[in-house]
Amino acid sequence: MFLIILLMSIPLIVGILLALNVLVSITRPDSEKLSPYECGFSPLGDARQQFSVIFYLVALLFLVFDLELLFLFPFGLILYTGNLPAFWVAVIFLVILTVGFVYE
């Protein structure tokens, strides 16, 4: 019963807080606030320039190694018990990651 009341009251509280924010906040937009911000420097060009392909490759590389670390922590805990099938699953996972890294 408590969970139902809680789930019904959350949208109400969010709506009240959003309405209060719109009503109470002070907004004074000017040209300085509406201009793009680039680390304190004046904008150097159009904000919609195309990114280099190298940017995307580095992002994919980061994602591959980030996922590797995310999945290796549970493997480390399982392999600590000495489970042999889990070891082979970890080896296959690392081989797939290595193939992805070499492909990139």
C-alpha positions in Angstrom: 0.0 0.0 0.0 2.9 2.4 0.9 4.5 1.7 -2.5 1.4 2.6 -4.4 1.0 5.9 -2.5 4.7 6.6 -3.1 4.5 5.9 -6.8 1.3 8.1 -7.1 2.8 11.0 -5.2 6.1 11.2 -7.1 4.6 12.7 -10.3 2.6 15.1 -8.2 5.7 16.3 -6.3 7.8 16.6 -9.5 5.0 18.6 -11.1 4.8 21.0 -8.1 8.6 21.5 -8.0 8.7 22.2 -11.8 5.9 24.7 -11.5 7.6 26.4 -8.6 10.8 26.6 -10.6 9.1 28.2 -13.5 7.2 30.7 -11.3 10.0 31.7 -8.9 13.1 31.6 -11.0 14.5 34.8 -12.5 15.3 34.6 -16.2 17.0 37.5 -17.9 18.4 36.1 -21.2 20.9 38.4 -22.9 23.3 37.9 -25.8 26.1 36.8 -23.5 24.0 34.1 -21.9 22.6 32.9 -25.2 26.0 32.6 -26.9 27.9 29.3 -27.0 30.5 28.9 -24.3 33.9 27.4 -25.1 36.0 27.4 -22.0 36.1 31.2 -21.6 37.1 31.9 -25.2 35.1 33.5 -27.9 33.6 30.8 -30.2 36.0 30.0 -33.1 33.5 28.9 -35.6 30.2 27.2 -36.3 29.0 24.9 -33.4 27.8 22.4 -35.9 31.1 21.4 -37.5 31.6 17.8 -38.5 33.8 15.8 -36.2 36.8 13.9 -37.4 36.5 10.1 -37.8 39.4 9.8 -35.4 37.1 11.2 -32.7 34.6 8.4 -33.2 37.3 5.7 -33.3 38.7 6.9 -29.9 35.2 7.0 -28.5 34.6 3.4 -29.7 38.0 2.3 -28.2 37.1 3.9 -24.9 33.7 2.1 -25.0 35.4 -1.3 -25.7 37.8 -1.0 -22.8 35.2 0.5 -20.5 32.9 -2.5 -21.1 35.9 -4.8 -20.6 36.6 -3.5 -17.2 32.9 -3.6 -16.3 32.6 -7.3 -17.2 36.0 -8.4 -15.8 35.2 -7.5 -12.2 32.5 -10.2 -11.9 34.8 -12.6 -13.8 37.5 -12.0 -11.2 35.1 -12.8 -8.4 33.9 -16.0 -10.1 37.4 -17.1 -11.1 38.5 -16.7 -7.5 36.5 -19.8 -6.6 38.4 -21.9 -9.2 35.5 -22.5 -11.5 36.9 -24.0 -14.8 33.9 -23.3 -17.1 33.9 -19.7 -15.9 37.6 -19.5 -16.8 36.8 -20.5 -20.4 34.0 -18.0 -20.6 36.4 -15.3 -19.5 39.0 -16.4 -22.1 36.4 -16.3 -24.9 35.2 -12.9 -23.8 38.8 -11.6 -23.8 39.4 -13.1 -27.2 36.3 -11.3 -28.6 37.5 -8.1 -27.1 41.0 -8.5 -28.5 39.5 -9.2 -32.0 37.4 -6.0 -31.7 40.5 -4.0 -30.6 42.6 -5.4 -33.5 39.7 -4.6 -35.9 39.5 -1.1 -34.7 
